[in-house]
């Protein structure tokens, strides 16, 4: 039972800033966004701005975007290429690896190196930085566990979205917009809410965007939770691995690279067990989606992948950053059509996006009132009154992936996500 006011409460949001986003690993970009020396993007973890830059040595760093002198933002552009960053306030300049290299009137103002030695002075680096399949994560906690340990068994599923070939993925975006909704709602929804599809997205099915005749088909899929994340799957029709991947819309050339890249267990989830990953979330605020809408008035469908973060602005406002992701070795025609499918469904004006946000804004607004503090929301789907599970987990012979998977509707994943959230809020500061 979930206190309704957690979705719009100033005190809880203050704790989230310190306890959740002050120590968790947060996704900030992908190496394909900074492919060349000097390339950079500017990303935030709540109020903290970071320059994610590839130095002349080829190494990717995340540098706190604040001048050592009087605190001005050193980089004001969102992306670009630069060998140096020059503070617009007083002109201090830094190399793209963070080293301070220039102070105007250094001798006159500071007495030169004797008064203020430049050696060893650098922009403040992110306390922890790590990557997985080219995905760049940072943590404000210098003692954060290794990223691979943090992801745990969810890395198995993350590969479906980010490693369809040895070349990995490339990103386009992000599109960025703000919604008057609490950040946790989107993360929960993508983590495991198949139950809303028959109601919220009825019109999307009725207009023929998807091949499946009824949104209720979602209940035939499985939800899974593994490590620090979980998601949903669709149940595919009978067939071989190749037939099932073709059903989703992948061309044979991409199917061959998947067969060479994924592990036997990863291939078995699709080919043997008949499940294809859909939406997923990694705690706290990274979500992914994989879907395959129709792209024309025919039976043909086109798969797309999107990566997004729910960036909290306040207890009742979230900035959504949404990237289109595609296999770097995919045919160019596939990339173009896949991008079109992404925009149609989950871009800033996508049909699914509009359906979802209307619900989330209403929930957040209502959660800010006095009555919400008297209400416990029922998040017990999948549990009997004595806490016995309605559906038993799938055995390994029916679901080859790690973690715990169950067929049908349930709120197991939402509860897992909120349990981690509560653990962080209650942990030592």
C-alpha positions in Angstrom: 0.0 0.0 0.0 1.6 3.2 -1.2 1.0 6.7 0.4 -0.4 8.8 -2.4 1.4 11.9 -1.4 4.8 10.5 -2.3 4.1 11.6 -5.9 4.0 15.3 -5.0 5.7 16.2 -1.7 8.4 18.8 -1.1 10.0 17.1 1.9 10.2 13.8 0.0 11.7 15.5 -3.0 14.4 17.1 -0.8 15.3 13.6 0.5 15.3 12.2 -3.1 17.9 14.9 -4.1 20.2 13.9 -1.3 19.6 10.2 -0.8 18.6 8.9 -4.3 20.3 11.1 -6.8 23.2 11.8 -4.4 24.4 8.2 -4.6 22.7 6.3 -7.5 24.3 5.7 -10.9 22.5 8.1 -13.4 22.6 7.8 -17.2 23.9 11.0 -18.9 24.7 10.0 -22.5 26.3 7.6 -24.9 29.8 7.5 -26.4 28.4 7.8 -29.9 27.4 11.4 -28.9 31.0 12.3 -28.5 32.8 10.2 -31.1 35.8 12.6 -31.9 38.3 14.3 -29.6 36.9 17.6 -28.5 33.2 16.5 -28.9 31.1 17.3 -25.9 27.6 17.4 -24.6 26.3 19.1 -21.4 24.1 17.0 -19.1 22.6 17.5 -15.7 22.0 15.4 -12.6 19.2 17.5 -11.1 20.8 20.9 -10.5 24.4 19.8 -11.2 25.6 20.5 -14.7 28.4 18.3 -16.3 30.4 18.7 -19.4 30.7 15.1 -20.9 33.7 15.5 -23.2 36.1 13.3 -25.1 39.6 14.6 -24.6 42.5 14.7 -27.1 43.7 11.4 -25.5 40.4 9.8 -26.5 39.1 9.4 -23.0 35.6 10.4 -22.0 35.3 12.5 -18.9 32.5 14.3 -17.0 33.5 17.7 -15.6 31.5 19.8 -13.2 30.4 22.8 -15.3 31.5 25.5 -12.8 34.6 27.7 -13.1 37.1 27.5 -10.2 37.2 31.3 -9.9 33.8 32.7 -9.3 31.5 29.8 -10.2 30.2 30.8 -13.6 29.2 27.9 -16.0 32.2 27.4 -18.1 30.3 25.9 -21.1 27.0 27.5 -22.1 26.3 25.5 -25.3 24.5 22.1 -25.1 26.9 20.3 -27.5 29.7 21.0 -29.8 33.5 20.4 -30.3 36.1 22.4 -28.5 39.7 21.9 -27.5 39.2 24.4 -24.7 36.4 25.9 -22.6 36.6 29.6 -21.7 34.6 31.0 -18.9 32.6 34.0 -20.2 32.8 35.9 -16.8 36.5 36.5 -16.3 38.1 34.5 -19.1 39.7 31.6 -17.2 40.2 28.8 -19.8 40.4 25.0 -19.4 41.4 22.2 -21.8 38.7 19.7 -22.6 40.3 17.3 -20.1 39.5 19.8 -17.4 43.1 21.3 -16.8 43.3 25.0 -16.1 45.6 26.5 -18.7 44.8 30.2 -18.9 44.2 33.2 -16.5 44.0 36.7 -18.0 46.6 39.0 -16.4 48.0 36.1 -14.5 51.1 38.0 -13.4 49.4 41.3 -12.7 46.5 39.8 -10.8 48.1 36.9 -9.0 51.8 37.4 -9.2 52.2 34.6 -11.8 52.9 31.0 -10.8 54.4 32.1 -7.5 51.1 33.5 -6.4 48.7 31.1 -8.0 50.2 27.9 -9.6 48.1 26.6 -12.4 49.6 23.1 -12.3 47.1 20.6 -10.8 44.1 22.9 -11.1 41.2 21.2 -12.9 37.5 21.5 -13.2 35.9 19.2 -10.6 35.5 15.7 -12.1 32.4 13.6 -11.5 33.0 11.6 -8.3 32.3 8.3 -10.2 32.1 7.7 -14.0 31.7 4.4 -15.8 30.2 2.9 -19.0 28.3 -0.1 -20.2 27.9 -0.9 -23.9 28.9 2.7 -24.5 26.2 4.1 -22.1 27.8 6.7 -19.9 26.7 6.8 -16.2 27.9 9.0 -13.4 27.4 9.0 -9.7 27.8 11.8 -7.2 29.0 9.2 -4.7 32.8 8.7 -4.8 32.2 5.3 -3.1 29.6 4.1 -5.6 29.8 0.4 -6.3 31.1 -0.5 -9.8 28.5 0.1 -12.4 28.4 -3.5 -13.5 27.7 -4.6 -10.0 25.0 -1.9 -9.7 23.2 -3.1 -12.9 23.5 -6.7 -11.8 21.6 -9.2 -13.9 19.7 -6.5 -15.7 22.8 -6.1 -17.9 21.6 -9.3 -19.6 18.4 -7.5 -20.8 20.2 -4.2 -21.4 22.1 -6.0 -24.2 18.9 -6.4 -26.2 18.6 -2.6 -26.5 22.2 -1.6 -26.8 24.2 -4.5 -28.3 22.5 -6.0 -31.4 25.8 -6.2 -33.1 29.5 -5.8 -32.1 29.2 -2.2 -33.3 26.8 -1.3 -30.5 24.3 1.5 -31.0 24.3 5.1 -32.1 22.0 7.7 -30.6 20.0 10.6 -32.1 18.7 13.3 -29.8 17.9 13.9 -27.2 14.5 15.4 -27.7 13.7 17.2 -24.4 10.5 18.5 -22.9 8.9 19.1 -19.5 5.8 17.6 -18.0 3.9 18.5 -14.9 4.3 15.1 -13.4 6.4 13.4 -10.7 9.5 11.6 -12.0 8.8 8.2 -10.3 5.5 7.7 -12.3 7.2 7.3 -15.6 9.9 5.0 -14.2 7.3 2.8 -12.6 5.2 2.7 -15.8 8.1 1.6 -18.0 9.3 -0.9 -15.4 6.2 -3.1 -15.5 2.8 -1.6 -16.1 1.3 -3.8 -18.8 -2.1 -3.3 -17.1 -2.7 0.2 -18.4 -2.3 -0.7 -22.1 -5.9 -2.0 -22.7 -7.3 1.2 -21.2 -4.8 4.0 -21.9 -3.7 3.0 -25.3 -7.0 1.5 -26.7 -7.2 4.1 -29.5 -3.6 3.3 -30.7 -4.7 -0.3 -31.3 -8.1 0.6 -32.8 -6.5 2.8 -35.5 -4.4 -0.2 -36.6 -1.0 1.1 -35.5 -0.2 -2.4 -34.2 -0.7 -5.8 -35.8 -2.1 -7.3 -32.6 -6.0 -7.1 -32.7 -6.4 -6.3 -29.0 -4.4 -4.5 -26.4 -5.3 -7.3 -24.0 -2.6 -9.4 -25.7 -0.2 -7.7 -23.2 -1.3 -10.2 -20.5 0.2 -13.0 -22.5 3.7 -11.4 -22.1 5.9 -11.7 -19.0 7.3 -9.2 -16.6 10.8 -9.8 -15.2 13.0 -8.2 -12.5 16.7 -8.8 -12.4 19.4 -6.9 -10.5 18.6 -3.2 -10.4 16.0 -3.1 -13.1 13.1 -4.9 -14.8 10.7 -4.7 -17.6 7.9 -6.2 -19.8 7.9 -8.5 -22.8 5.4 -9.4 -25.5 4.6 -13.0 -26.3 5.5 -13.8 -29.9 3.7 -16.3 -32.1 5.1 -19.8 -32.6 8.1 -20.1 -34.9 11.9 -20.3 -35.1 14.2 -17.6 -33.8 14.5 -16.1 -37.3 10.7 -16.2 -37.8 10.1 -14.5 -34.5 12.6 -11.7 -35.2 11.2 -11.2 -38.7 7.7 -10.9 -37.1 9.0 -8.0 -35.1 10.3 -6.4 -38.3 14.1 -7.1 -38.3 15.7 -7.7 -41.7 17.8 -10.9 -42.1 21.1 -9.0 -42.2 20.4 -7.7 -38.6 19.1 -11.1 -37.5 22.5 -12.6 -38.4 24.4 -10.1 -36.3 22.1 -10.7 -33.3 22.7 -14.4 -33.6 26.5 -13.8 -33.6 26.3 -11.2 -30.7 23.8 -12.5 -28.1 24.5 -15.3 -25.8 22.8 -18.7 -26.0 20.5 -17.7 -23.1 19.7 -14.3 -24.7 18.8 -16.0 -28.0 16.7 -18.6 -26.1 14.5 -16.0 -24.5 13.3 -15.0 -28.0 13.7 -18.2 -30.0 12.9 -20.9 -27.5 10.6 -19.1 -25.0 9.0 -16.7 -27.4 9.3 -13.4 -25.4 10.5 -10.1 -26.9 11.6 -7.3 -24.6 9.5 -4.1 -24.6 9.6 -1.4 -22.0 12.0 -1.5 -19.0 13.5 0.7 -16.2 16.7 0.8 -14.3 16.6 2.5 -10.9 16.3 5.3 -10.4 15.3 7.1 -13.6 16.5 5.4 -16.8 13.9 3.8 -19.0 14.0 2.0 -22.4 11.4 1.0 -24.9 11.4 -1.4 -27.8 8.3 -1.6 -30.0 7.3 -2.4 -33.6 4.4 -0.3 -35.0 3.1 -0.4 -38.6 4.9 2.2 -40.7 2.4 2.0 -43.7 -1.0 0.6 -44.6 0.2 -3.0 -44.7 1.2 -5.9 -42.4 4.8 -4.7 -42.2 6.0 -3.4 -38.9 9.2 -1.5 -38.0 11.0 -1.9 -34.7 12.5 1.1 -32.8 14.4 1.5 -29.6 14.3 4.6 -27.3 16.3 5.5 -24.3 15.0 8.1 -21.9 15.6 9.6 -18.5 13.1 11.2 -16.1 15.0 14.2 -14.8 13.3 15.7 -11.7 12.8 19.4 -11.7 10.6 19.5 -8.6 8.1 17.2 -6.9 5.5 18.0 -9.5 7.7 18.6 -12.7 9.9 16.3 -14.7 12.2 17.0 -17.7 12.1 14.1 -20.1 15.2 13.4 -22.2 14.4 11.0 -25.0 17.0 9.5 -27.4 16.4 7.4 -30.5 18.8 4.4 -30.5 19.6 2.1 -33.4 22.2 -0.5 -34.2 25.2 1.2 -35.6 25.6 -1.5 -38.3 21.9 -1.5 -39.4 21.1 -0.7 -43.0 20.6 3.1 -43.6 17.1 2.6 -44.8 16.2 0.7 -41.7 17.7 3.5 -39.5 15.5 6.1 -41.3 12.3 4.1 -41.1 13.0 3.1 -37.5 13.5 6.8 -36.5 10.1 7.6 -38.1 8.5 4.8 -36.1 10.1 6.2 -32.9 8.8 9.8 -33.6 5.3 8.5 -34.3 5.1 6.6 -30.9 7.5 8.0 -28.3 8.8 11.3 -29.6 7.7 14.5 -27.9 4.4 14.4 -29.9 4.2 10.6 -30.1 0.8 8.9 -29.7 1.8 6.8 -26.7 3.5 9.8 -25.1 0.3 11.9 -25.2 -1.8 9.0 -23.7 0.6 8.4 -20.9 1.3 12.0 -19.9 -2.4 12.9 -19.5 -2.6 10.2 -16.8 0.6 11.2 -15.0 -0.2 14.9 -14.9 -3.6 14.1 -13.3 -2.1 11.8 -10.8 0.6 14.3 -9.7 -1.9 17.1 -9.4 -4.2 15.1 -7.2 -1.4 13.8 -5.1 -0.5 17.4 -4.0 -3.8 17.9 -2.1 -4.7 17.3 1.6 -6.8 14.3 0.9 -4.0 12.4 -0.7 -2.3 12.2 2.7 -5.2 10.1 3.9 -5.1 7.6 1.0 -3.0 4.5 0.5 -2.9 3.5 -3.1 -3.3 -0.2 -3.8 -0.2 -1.5 -5.4 -0.8 -5.2 -4.5 -1.6 -6.5 -8.0 -0.3 -10.1 -8.2 -0.7 -10.8 -4.4 -3.5 -12.5 -2.5 -4.7 -11.3 0.8 -2.1 -13.4 2.7 0.7 -12.2 0.3 0.8 -15.4 -1.6 1.6 -14.7 -5.2 -1.2 -15.1 -7.7 1.1 -16.5 -10.4 4.2 -18.6 -9.8 7.5 -17.4 -11.4 8.4 -19.0 -14.7 10.9 -21.9 -14.4 14.2 -21.6 -16.2 13.0 -24.1 -18.9 10.3 -21.6 -19.9 12.3 -18.3 -19.4 16.0 -18.5 -20.0 16.8 -15.1 -18.6 18.1 -14.3 -15.1 16.0 -12.9 -12.3 12.3 -13.6 -11.7 9.7 -13.6 -14.5 6.0 -14.1 -14.4 3.3 -14.2 -17.1 0.4 -11.9 -16.8 -0.5 -8.7 -15.0 1.2 -7.8 -11.8 2.9 -4.9 -10.0 5.9 -6.8 -8.9 8.3 -4.5 -10.7 6.8 -1.3 -9.5 7.1 -2.6 -5.9 10.7 -3.6 -6.5 11.5 -0.1 -7.8 9.8 1.6 -4.8 11.5 -0.7 -2.4 14.9 0.5 -3.7 13.6 4.1 -3.5 12.5 3.6 0.1 15.8 1.9 1.0 17.7 4.9 -0.3 15.5 7.4 1.6 16.0 5.5 4.8 19.8 4.9 4.4 22.4 6.8 6.4 23.0 10.2 4.9 
